[in-house]
């Protein structure tokens, strides 16, 4: 567990490193993030033990293209959870099977009719109150 001063130092290091990586100075970052330049200066001042509010962290992270968790020292990856999930989740295309044909035929036949029976091959996620 980091102390407040350690977290501030880590935040300052990561903010500064991100600015260098993107060749941004305090003024350009303040314009991109919509944050006062004086706020950024105070956050980068090593003599101040100050963490910004949540919306400022979010605005800075968005402007720098990093995650808020990374800026605050809560994660080691600069990627947002959504980006990590997107990279790790892959949906592979498949060809329809026999059960899919049966369900599609049943759906076509049941249009406009009162449904009294549901095929046993109907996937659970399709068994709703409407069906």
C-alpha positions, -999 to 999 in steps of 0.1 A, spaced: 0 0 0 14 34 -10 14 64 12 -1 96 -1 33 111 -7 45 79 -26 13 79 -47 18 116 -55 54 110 -65 44 80 -87 15 101 -103 40 129 -109 65 106 -126 39 89 -148 23 123 -158 57 137 -166 68 105 -186 35 106 -206 40 142 -214 76 136 -226 65 106 -247 38 126 -264 61 157 -267 36 178 -247 44 208 -225 22 220 -197 3 245 -219 -4 220 -246 -16 194 -221 -38 219 -204 -54 227 -237 -59 190 -246 -73 181 -212 -93 212 -205 -74 217 -172 -58 249 -160 -21 251 -166 -16 261 -130 -32 228 -119 -8 208 -141 21 228 -127 11 221 -92 7 184 -99 42 183 -114 57 203 -85 77 178 -64 73 199 -32 35 196 -33 18 164 -20 -14 168 -40 -35 144 -60 -61 158 -84 -99 152 -83 -113 122 -102 -125 143 -132 -91 159 -136 -74 125 -135 -99 113 -161 -93 143 -184 -55 140 -181 -56 103 -188 -78 108 -219 -56 135 -232 -24 114 -227 -40 82 -240 -33 62 -208 -56 47 -181 -65 65 -150 -55 35 -130 -20 36 -145 -16 73 -137 -27 68 -101 -3 38 -97 -32 13 -94 -22 -7 -125 10 -14 -144 -5 -12 -178 -13 21 -195 -42 5 -213 -78 9 -201 -97 -22 -190 -118 -20 -222 -86 -21 -244 -72 -50 -225 -105 -69 -229 -107 -61 -266 -72 -75 -271 -80 -107 -251 -114 -114 -265 -117 -128 -300 -149 -140 -316 -142 -165 -343 -167 -169 -371 -184 -203 -374 -206 -220 -399 -242 -227 -388 -249 -262 -376 -279 -285 -379 -295 -271 -347 -292 -235 -361 -311 -246 -393 -338 -261 -371 -342 -230 -350 -343 -207 -380 -370 -228 -397 -390 -228 -365 -387 -190 -362 -399 -185 -397 -428 -209 -392 -439 -192 -359 -441 -157 -372 -475 -143 -363 -486 -175 -346 -493 -182 -309 -464 -203 -297 -474 -234 -278 -442 -254 -280 -405 -245 -282 -379 -267 -298 -357 -285 -273 -327 -273 -293 -335 -236 -286 -306 -221 -267 -313 -210 -231 -305 -174 -239 -334 -173 -264 -360 -187 -239 -374 -155 -228 -409 -145 -214 -417 -132 -249 -410 -167 -264 
